[in-house]
Amino acid sequence: MTRPTYVYDLAALATHAAAVRAALPERVELLYAVKANPDPGMLRTLAATVDGFEAASRGELRHLAAVLPGRRVAAFAGPGKTDADLSAALAADVHRVHVESAAELHRLAALARAAGRTVDVLLRVNLPVATPGAVLVMGGQASPFGLDPPEAVRLAADPPHGVRVRGVHAHLASGLDAPTAAGVAREVTDWAVRQVRAEEVNVGGGMAVDYRRPEHRFDWPSYGRLLGEVCDAHPTVRLRIEPGRAVAVYCGSYVTEVIDVKRSRGQWFVIVAGGTHHLRTPAAKGHSQPFVVVPQGGGGPRTDGGPVTVVGQLCTPKDVLARDAESGPIAVGDLLVFGMAGAYAWNISHRDFLLHDPPDFTTGDPLAVARNWGR
């Protein structure tokens, strides 16, 4: 049996990233949030199109330096930065450090002064902006992320020596459609210009990805047109966005083999090699991961074509990849190709639970890989 395998379609990733970049106004910088998927091949592919990369840890800084030597990191973000993290950002000459608190700003300033440097920062601000339809909210309420607006205004007006406040960063929610995301960008930019005289505004990512309807994608052309209106209203401001999931998710698939099928109290269960210790996304987000069946022509046990629940090899009832999914007959030995596995998949999985083997990785068309499985 071939091990479960992640397949990254780098040609599809390049095409999608180019379309995203083309949909955006020239004055809007496109950064890729490395946390979504730090796969080296994906980073090298995106390097040809995106304007930069956003790192959220010292480990991501090291990884980017190894994969893309000489490429300056555009942004360094994340809560709870230690002095070692901030020193690493200074050593890497990160273009912008996103500051989460007053204490962090003062520590960064002290480190910059000790190094004889002045560092450019964006203040992450927790603004009370409505985000209807969001699936994950990180701002507009009590939050560990960012500064309350009055404190941001005060620090922007009187920053400590060693830092230059260039503007604002505000990642307030995820799962936003194009009109809502653009509306948030407008409100954030209006506030940043009015309250802190921002030169630069990073409005984050959070573009909607619909696992239940894979064909329903974020409307990048509409978003780009609406961001163009924001740029027109603020001609001296540089805008940035930093999507991760919405750029990478469609290029990845998880291919695995059916080990067993069984019926329990009237329900079909399909047990596959691997599971949520390889692909945590469906368990983390509470959805069924979309998949297609690639029959292998085996003569073993099979389902009757009704709804199935697909589970993995873990000793927990939470190890569910898809629940009550309509798929047609599935036989032992068939392959399931789970799509939309290019972001927040292997890199957030509880990979050491039960100490199963890790998956393999390859590039190419996932269906072609499945058709040549085991050869």
ZAPATOR-715418 format. One line per 2 residues: number of its first residue (from 1); their letters; for each residue x, y, z of C-alpha. Coordinates in steps of 0.05 Angstrom, whole numbers, plus 5000, padded with zeros to 4 digits. Each point is the difference from the previous one (the first is absolute). Example, Ala and Ser with C-alpha at 12.3 -4.5 7.8 and 13.67 -1.06 7.14 Angstrom:
ZAPATOR-715418
1 = AS = 5246/4910/5156  5027/5069/4987;
//
This chain:
ZAPATOR-715418
1 = MT = 5000/5000/5000  5026/5069/4981;
3 = RP = 4998/5050/5057  4949/5057/5000;
5 = TY = 5029/5055/4957  4992/5075/4995;
7 = VY = 5001/5022/4927  5014/5074/4986;
9 = DL = 4980/5024/4931  5051/5056/4992;
11 = AA = 4978/5018/4929  4929/5012/5026;
13 = LA = 5028/5040/5058  5040/5045/4953;
15 = TH = 4939/5012/4956  4955/5016/5059;
17 = AA = 5051/5047/5033  5010/5036/4934;
19 = AV = 4925/5010/4993  4996/5028/5071;
21 = RA = 5057/5048/4986  4969/5022/4934;
23 = AL = 4934/5015/5035  5031/5048/5050;
25 = PE = 5018/5073/4987  5074/5014/4991;
27 = RV = 5002/5038/5065  4976/4941/5040;
29 = EL = 5057/4955/5022  4985/4925/5002;
31 = LY = 5036/4963/5057  4994/4925/5013;
33 = AV = 4989/4978/5072  5050/4944/5008;
35 = KA = 4961/4970/5058  4949/4973/4950;
37 = NP = 5050/4952/4970  5076/5008/5003;
39 = DP = 5015/4945/4948  5065/5020/4965;
41 = GM = 4974/4986/4930  4940/5042/5013;
43 = LR = 5041/5058/5027  5047/4998/4940;
45 = TL = 4940/4998/4953  4967/5059/5034;
47 = AA = 5064/5040/5003  4993/5015/4926;
49 = TV = 4933/5034/5010  4988/5027/5069;
51 = DG = 5030/5065/5025  5026/4969/5064;
53 = FE = 4990/4951/5057  4972/5008/5070;
55 = AA = 5033/4959/5054  4969/4990/5069;
57 = SR = 5056/4966/5038  5076/4996/5005;
59 = GE = 4995/4930/4969  4964/5028/4939;
61 = LR = 5055/5053/4994  5053/4945/5000;
63 = HL = 4960/4959/4951  4991/5057/4951;
65 = AA = 5075/5016/5004  5016/4928/4983;
67 = VL = 4950/4992/4943  5006/5070/4970;
69 = PG = 5070/5025/5018  5007/5074/4989;
71 = RR = 4925/5013/4997  4981/5053/5051;
73 = VA = 4941/4982/5045  4945/5051/4991;
75 = AF = 4966/4994/5067  5012/4967/5068;
77 = AG = 4937/4990/5041  4970/4960/5056;
79 = PG = 4983/5009/5074  5048/4984/5057;
81 = KT = 5065/5019/4965  5060/4988/5046;
83 = DA = 5062/5043/4998  5033/4943/4962;
85 = DL = 4944/5004/4948  5007/5076/4993;
87 = SA = 5076/4995/4996  4992/4948/4944;
89 = AL = 4955/5049/4963  5052/5054/5007;
91 = AA = 5056/4953/4977  4958/4979/4939;
93 = DV = 4987/5073/4983  4925/4987/4996;
95 = HR = 4966/5055/4960  4944/5011/5051;
97 = VH = 4989/4973/5070  4927/4996/5021;
99 = VE = 4997/5021/5073  4946/4970/5045;
101 = SA = 5007/5040/5065  5032/5061/5032;
103 = AE = 5049/4956/5039  5021/4965/4936;
105 = LH = 5011/5067/4966  5045/5024/5056;
107 = RL = 5040/4935/5002  5010/5003/4925;
109 = AA = 5022/5073/5005  5051/4983/5054;
111 = LA = 5029/4943/4958  5003/5045/4939;
113 = RA = 5036/5055/5039  5050/4949/5027;
115 = AG = 5013/4978/4928  5007/5072/4976;
117 = RT = 4939/4991/4957  4932/5031/4987;
119 = VD = 4946/4949/4981  4936/5013/4962;
121 = VL = 4937/4973/5031  4925/4995/4989;
123 = LR = 4956/5001/5061  4950/4944/5002;
125 = VN = 4934/5032/5021  4938/4966/5027;
127 = LP = 4948/5043/4966  4925/4994/5011;
129 = VA = 4982/4985/4928  4941/4956/4983;
131 = TP = 5017/4934/4965  4933/4967/4982;
133 = GA = 5006/4928/4978  5069/4990/5030;
135 = VL = 5018/4929/5021  5056/5022/5047;
137 = VM = 5001/5068/5034  5065/5028/5030;
139 = GG = 4983/5074/5008  4946/5048/5020;
141 = QA = 4994/4968/5068  5044/4984/5060;
143 = SP = 5059/4964/4968  5073/4980/5011;
145 = FG = 5013/5027/4930  5021/5072/4989;
147 = LD = 4993/5067/5034  4936/5035/5020;
149 = PP = 4990/5061/4955  5015/5055/5053;
151 = EA = 5065/4967/5018  5020/4993/4927;
153 = VR = 4986/5074/4988  5043/5019/5060;
155 = LA = 5059/4956/4979  4997/5024/4928;
157 = AD = 5003/5072/5023  5058/4988/5048;
159 = PP = 5038/4937/4984  5063/4981/5038;
161 = HG = 5067/5016/4969  5023/4943/4956;
163 = VR = 4935/4987/4963  4962/5035/4944;
165 = VR = 4926/4989/4998  4982/4995/4926;
167 = GV = 4927/4981/5009  4951/4947/5021;
169 = HA = 4988/4926/4995  4930/4972/5012;
171 = HL = 4982/4927/4989  4931/4999/5032;
173 = AS = 4965/4937/4973  5003/4941/4953;
175 = GL = 4949/4972/4952  4979/5066/4969;
177 = DA = 4969/5007/4931  5028/5052/4952;
179 = PT = 4952/5058/5016  5008/4990/5075;
181 = AA = 5075/4994/4997  5005/5063/4957;
183 = GV = 4953/5037/5047  5045/4981/5058;
185 = AR = 5060/5025/4961  4966/5066/4987;
187 = EV = 4981/5011/5073  5069/4980/5025;
189 = TD = 5035/5046/4950  4954/5058/5014;
191 = WA = 5014/4994/5075  5075/4991/4990;
193 = VR = 5007/5062/4957  4955/5042/5044;
195 = QV = 5027/4978/5068  5074/4983/4990;
197 = RA = 5016/5032/4932  5020/4932/4974;
199 = EE = 5044/4994/4939  4987/4925/4996;
201 = VN = 4942/4956/5018  5001/4924/5002;
203 = VG = 4928/4974/5002  5019/4927/5010;
205 = GG = 4970/4940/4966  4938/4961/5020;
207 = MA = 4971/4990/4930  4945/4948/5001;
209 = VD = 5013/4927/4980  4939/4955/4996;
211 = YR = 5017/4927/5012  4927/4980/4990;
213 = RP = 4998/5032/4931  5071/4995/4971;
215 = EH = 4978/5032/4935  4976/5062/5037;
217 = RF = 5063/5043/5005  5017/5068/5026;
219 = DW = 4984/5054/4948  5070/5029/4990;
221 = PS = 4981/5046/4941  4944/5032/5040;
223 = YG = 5045/5007/5061  5054/5032/4957;
225 = RL = 4951/5051/4971  4975/5019/5070;
227 = LG = 5071/5006/5027  5014/5046/4941;
229 = EV = 4947/5046/5027  5034/5000/5067;
231 = CD = 5066/5018/4966  4966/5056/4962;
233 = AH = 4972/5028/5065  5070/4999/5032;
235 = PT = 5050/5012/4944  5060/5006/5047;
237 = VR = 4989/4935/5037  5032/4933/4983;
239 = LR = 4952/4942/5011  5020/4928/5014;
241 = IE = 4962/4935/5007  5028/4934/5026;
243 = PG = 4956/4941/4981  5024/4929/5014;
245 = RA = 4944/4949/4996  4965/5034/4941;
247 = VA = 5064/4997/4959  5026/4930/5018;
249 = VY = 4940/4957/5018  4979/4979/4930;
251 = CG = 5068/4975/4977  5007/4944/5051;
253 = SY = 4968/4930/5003  5006/4943/5049;
255 = VT = 4999/4932/4967  4988/4938/5041;
257 = EV = 4978/4927/4993  4938/4967/5028;
259 = ID = 5019/4947/5052  4931/4975/5019;
261 = VK = 4926/5014/4992  4949/4980/5052;
263 = RS = 4927/5011/5018  4981/5019/5071;
265 = RG = 4927/5009/5020  4979/5016/4930;
267 = QW = 5058/5048/4985  5059/4989/4953;
269 = FV = 5070/5015/5026  5060/5003/4954;
271 = IV = 5067/4992/5036  5060/5030/4964;
273 = AG = 5075/5000/5012  5020/5063/5037;
275 = GT = 4947/5046/5028  4995/5066/5037;
277 = HH = 5071/4993/5027  5019/5014/4928;
279 = LR = 4942/5044/4980  4972/5036/5061;
281 = TP = 4960/5053/4962  4932/4964/5001;
283 = AA = 5004/4985/5074  5024/5070/5017;
285 = KG = 4947/5036/4959  4944/4949/5007;
287 = HS = 4987/4987/4927  5005/4942/4952;
289 = QP = 5061/5002/4956  4979/4995/4927;
291 = FV = 5026/4938/4964  4994/4959/4937;
293 = VV = 5006/4925/4993  5051/4969/4953;
295 = PQ = 4979/4926/4993  5055/4949/4998;
297 = GG = 4959/4941/4974  5007/4957/5062;
299 = GG = 4952/4944/5015  4997/5010/5075;
301 = PR = 4945/5028/5045  4965/5063/4976;
303 = TD = 4946/5048/5022  4932/5000/4966;
305 = GG = 5007/5071/4973  4964/5035/5056;
307 = PV = 5027/5054/5047  5066/4983/5034;
309 = TV = 5040/5027/5058  5075/4998/4986;
311 = VG = 5045/4989/5060  5074/4989/5012;
313 = QL = 5043/4955/5043  4999/5038/5065;
315 = CT = 4970/4974/5066  4950/5057/5006;
317 = PK = 4930/5013/4972  5024/5069/4979;
319 = DV = 5043/4970/4945  4949/5016/4946;
321 = LA = 5019/5027/4931  4930/5002/4971;
323 = RD = 4932/4985/5030  4938/4975/4963;
325 = AE = 5033/5014/4933  4966/4981/4935;
327 = SG = 5053/4964/4958  4974/4939/4963;
329 = PI = 5027/4929/5015  5068/4997/5035;
331 = AV = 5041/4935/5003  5059/4979/5042;
333 = GD = 5062/5020/4961  4968/5060/4966;
335 = LL = 5033/5068/5007  4969/5062/5028;
337 = VF = 5027/5067/4976  4984/5053/5051;
339 = GM = 5002/5069/4968  5010/5069/5032;
341 = AG = 5059/4974/5041  5051/5052/4981;
343 = AY = 4993/5043/5062  4996/4988/5075;
345 = AW = 5003/4925/4989  5064/4961/5014;
347 = NI = 5034/5059/5033  4947/5006/5055;
349 = SH = 4987/4926/5010  5013/4962/5066;
351 = RD = 5050/4958/4962  5031/4961/5058;
353 = FL = 4935/4972/5028  5007/4924/5000;
355 = LH = 5067/5009/4964  4974/4979/4932;
357 = DP = 5047/5011/4941  4996/5069/4968;
359 = PD = 4971/5009/4931  5041/5003/4937;
361 = FT = 5004/5063/4957  5003/5010/4926;
363 = TG = 4981/5050/4946  4955/4995/4939;
365 = DP = 4928/4988/4982  4967/4962/5058;
367 = LA = 4956/4957/4956  5060/4980/4957;
369 = VA = 5037/4981/5064  4940/4958/5022;
371 = RN = 4996/4965/4932  5073/4980/5007;
373 = WG = 4995/4981/5073  5048/4946/5022;
375 = R = 5035/4994/4933;
//
